[in-house]
């Protein structure tokens, strides 16, 4: 793969053979950021589980103390008082069957997260084939199927993110922007890692945290020592 000049300059700051302490890793990520925009910083965590088994799934949500730095658009499926609560909490779009039709007929995806009250899931379920592959389907484990729509909307707007395994048993999550600085990125990182460690399935055997890496949008990845993530 041919790399750009800025990437190659950034890569010189990274020791590929080294397992970094978290603080040092974020210092390097920030120094290696060469893009003209405020790059997103992501964490990539490979777990010692098998996502093909239901009892080894790792999925949940956590509110990052400093948010992600991204403005998130929230769509809420609700009726009556719950719809009003969602609007007052700051939801960007609120509705019921008419929104289902809009998504089906107009291929409408101008939102980042969907929240739904339990009574609306029968209706939202009709969108499973469309929303599922995009990771937008509401889920109780992620706190996006709930009667407390106001709290759900406020948490998401405040920086709540969902984490889940992909098919290769890796979790990919944004944890902030380069402009946050090391301390805020560390706070967000430790909050995410604490939630993932707490979510360890009882069926998981052997080493749970196989590898942990962080990177900015355009920058090289740095491997973090899994034994130091809780420090």
Secondary structure as the mmCIF struct_conf table of DSSP 4:
data_model
#
loop_
_struct_conf.conf_type_id
_struct_conf.id
_struct_conf.beg_label_comp_id
_struct_conf.beg_label_asym_id
_struct_conf.beg_label_seq_id
_struct_conf.end_label_comp_id
_struct_conf.end_label_asym_id
_struct_conf.end_label_seq_id
HELX_LH_PP_P HELX_LH_PP_P1 UNK A 2 UNK A 4
HELX_RH_AL_P HELX_RH_AL_P1 UNK A 5 UNK A 11
TURN_TY1_P TURN_TY1_P1 UNK A 12 UNK A 13
TURN_TY1_P TURN_TY1_P2 UNK A 16 UNK A 17
STRN STRN1 UNK A 20 UNK A 20
HELX_RH_AL_P HELX_RH_AL_P2 UNK A 22 UNK A 31
TURN_TY1_P TURN_TY1_P3 UNK A 32 UNK A 32
BEND BEND1 UNK A 36 UNK A 37
HELX_LH_PP_P HELX_LH_PP_P2 UNK A 39 UNK A 39
STRN STRN2 UNK A 40 UNK A 47
BEND BEND2 UNK A 48 UNK A 49
TURN_TY1_P TURN_TY1_P4 UNK A 51 UNK A 52
BEND BEND3 UNK A 53 UNK A 53
HELX_RH_3T_P HELX_RH_3T_P1 UNK A 54 UNK A 56
STRN STRN3 UNK A 59 UNK A 63
TURN_TY1_P TURN_TY1_P5 UNK A 65 UNK A 66
BEND BEND4 UNK A 69 UNK A 70
HELX_LH_PP_P HELX_LH_PP_P3 UNK A 71 UNK A 73
STRN STRN4 UNK A 74 UNK A 77
HELX_RH_AL_P HELX_RH_AL_P3 UNK A 80 UNK A 89
TURN_TY1_P TURN_TY1_P6 UNK A 90 UNK A 90
BEND BEND5 UNK A 92 UNK A 92
STRN STRN5 UNK A 93 UNK A 95
BEND BEND6 UNK A 96 UNK A 96
HELX_RH_AL_P HELX_RH_AL_P4 UNK A 97 UNK A 106
BEND BEND7 UNK A 112 UNK A 112
STRN STRN6 UNK A 113 UNK A 116
HELX_RH_3T_P HELX_RH_3T_P2 UNK A 118 UNK A 120
HELX_RH_AL_P HELX_RH_AL_P5 UNK A 121 UNK A 124
HELX_RH_3T_P HELX_RH_3T_P3 UNK A 125 UNK A 127
HELX_RH_AL_P HELX_RH_AL_P6 UNK A 128 UNK A 131
HELX_RH_3T_P HELX_RH_3T_P4 UNK A 132 UNK A 134
TURN_TY1_P TURN_TY1_P7 UNK A 135 UNK A 135
BEND BEND8 UNK A 137 UNK A 137
HELX_RH_3T_P HELX_RH_3T_P5 UNK A 140 UNK A 142
TURN_TY1_P TURN_TY1_P8 UNK A 143 UNK A 143
STRN STRN7 UNK A 145 UNK A 145
BEND BEND9 UNK A 147 UNK A 147
HELX_RH_AL_P HELX_RH_AL_P7 UNK A 149 UNK A 158
TURN_TY1_P TURN_TY1_P9 UNK A 159 UNK A 159
STRN STRN8 UNK A 160 UNK A 164
STRN STRN9 UNK A 165 UNK A 165
TURN_TY1_P TURN_TY1_P10 UNK A 167 UNK A 168
BEND BEND10 UNK A 169 UNK A 169
STRN STRN10 UNK A 170 UNK A 177
HELX_RH_3T_P HELX_RH_3T_P6 UNK A 178 UNK A 180
HELX_RH_AL_P HELX_RH_AL_P8 UNK A 182 UNK A 198
TURN_TY1_P TURN_TY1_P11 UNK A 199 UNK A 199
TURN_TY1_P TURN_TY1_P12 UNK A 202 UNK A 203
BEND BEND11 UNK A 206 UNK A 206
BEND BEND12 UNK A 208 UNK A 208
STRN STRN11 UNK A 209 UNK A 216
TURN_TY1_P TURN_TY1_P13 UNK A 217 UNK A 218
BEND BEND13 UNK A 219 UNK A 219
HELX_LH_PP_P HELX_LH_PP_P4 UNK A 220 UNK A 221
STRN STRN12 UNK A 222 UNK A 224
HELX_RH_3T_P HELX_RH_3T_P7 UNK A 226 UNK A 228
TURN_TY1_P TURN_TY1_P14 UNK A 229 UNK A 230
#
